[in-house]
Amino acid sequence: MSLPSEFDRDQDNSIFPLIVGKDLDRHFNLEMALVEFSRLFAQESNDRAMVIVGASFLDTQLEHIVRNFLVDDEKEVDALLQYDQPLGSYGNRIRTLYCLGLIGKMVRDDLRLVGKIRNRFAHDLIASFDEEPIKGWARSLQWHRKTYMEPPAGAAPRELFNVGVNRLVGHLSGIVSVARSARRSMRREV
């Protein structure tokens, strides 16, 4: 049996798709961004900066999921992802990925809560995890509760946000690969 050129066999003789070309460049760029995100997010003592870094990286991951799932037409995908286009905003990317079945309701809802927290910190100079509605939004994050553990009683909203974002980042990292393996292909005309 001969394998298509985009496949290779690993040491266990199983088949897996190779990442090549622009996909490989994007993959390594996202990996480098993940390292930088981890450094910034873990060491950040300023709440506003931590929230913006966390939400920014999640948005970067959402963009990569979209890029890996849509047809391999860089010009058209770039146009869709421009800020004034259908997939140019954080909220629209979340909705699209949910409607395409790439993320579930709980992840969608948590991403939306992160977006609300990010917007509050970005537009309110006195925003704080100690004040409502931010405190309530951080306490409402669920993905880490289902995939990791229930937080200890009395966990601070900032800690809940930190763990919640980290769990979302880990999950979305896998979805990037899922999207790549399910990439849409161009329809043959005639």
Secondary structure, 3 states (H helix, E strand, C coil): CCCCCCEEECCCCCEEECCCHHHHHHHHHHHHHHHHHHHHHHHCCCHHHHHHHHHHHHHHHHHHHHHHHCCCCHHHHHHHCCCCCCCCCHHHHHHHHHHCCCCCHHHHHHHHHHHHHHHHHHHCCCCCCCCCCHHHHHHHCCHHHHHCCCCCCCCCHHHHHHHHHHHHHHHHHHHHHHHHHCCCCCCCCC
